Amino acid sequence: MSIVTLTLNPALDLYATIETIEPERKLHCGPVETSPGGGGVNVARAVHRLEGSATAIVALGGTAGIGLRDQLRDEGVVVVPV
C-alpha cells in the first residue's frame, strides 16, 4: 500500500543545538540547521523512515522550495512539486 500526502503550506523548520542549559547564563547555540516540515511532509518522512511507501505532493516555490525539495529527495522521499 502506498500513501500520498498533500502539503499546501510546507516549511523549512530551523533548529540549533546546545550542549547544556544553565540558568542565568547566556546560551550559545551551534549553527542553525534546517529540516523539511509541514503536515503532509512530516507524514511522508515518517512513513519512509518506517520503510513504507509514500509520495509527498508539495507546493514549492523559490529558493526555499528548492532547498525543501532537495532535502526530501536526499532522505529518499518521493516528491512531486506543484
C-alpha positions in Angstrom: 0.0 0.0 0.0 1.3 3.5 -0.9 0.4 6.7 0.9 0.1 10.0 -0.9 0.2 13.2 1.1 -0.6 16.8 0.0 1.1 19.7 1.7 -0.1 23.2 0.6 1.9 25.1 3.3 5.3 23.4 3.7 8.0 24.8 5.9 11.7 24.7 6.4 12.0 24.3 10.1 15.0 25.9 11.8 16.8 24.4 14.7 20.1 24.7 16.6 21.6 22.6 19.4 23.4 23.4 22.7 25.4 21.2 25.0 23.9 22.3 28.3 21.3 24.7 29.6 22.3 26.8 32.6 20.1 29.3 34.5 21.0 32.9 34.3 23.7 32.4 31.7 23.8 33.5 28.1 23.5 30.4 25.9 25.5 30.0 22.7 23.9 27.6 20.2 25.6 25.7 17.4 24.9 26.6 13.8 21.3 26.8 12.6 20.2 23.9 10.5 17.0 23.3 8.5 14.6 20.4 8.3 11.6 19.9 5.9 8.3 20.4 7.7 4.6 20.7 7.2 1.8 18.2 8.0 1.9 16.0 4.9 5.7 16.4 4.6 6.1 15.1 8.1 3.8 12.1 7.5 5.7 11.2 4.3 9.0 11.4 6.1 7.7 9.2 8.9 6.3 6.6 6.6 9.6 6.5 4.6 11.6 6.1 7.9 9.3 3.2 8.8 10.2 1.6 5.5 6.7 2.3 4.0 5.9 3.8 0.6 4.9 7.4 0.5 4.7 10.2 -2.1 4.7 13.8 -1.0 2.8 16.2 -3.2 4.1 19.6 -2.1 3.5 23.2 -3.1 7.1 24.5 -3.7 8.5 27.8 -5.0 11.6 29.9 -4.8 14.9 29.1 -3.1 13.3 27.7 0.0 11.2 25.4 -2.1 14.3 24.1 -3.9 16.0 23.5 -0.6 13.0 21.7 0.8 12.7 19.5 -2.3 16.4 18.6 -2.3 16.4 17.7 1.4 13.4 15.4 1.0 15.0 13.7 -2.0 18.2 13.3 -0.1 16.2 11.4 2.6 14.7 9.2 -0.2 11.2 10.6 0.0 9.4 10.7 -3.4 8.5 14.3 -4.1 6.0 15.7 -6.6 6.4 19.5 -6.7 3.5 21.7 -7.7 
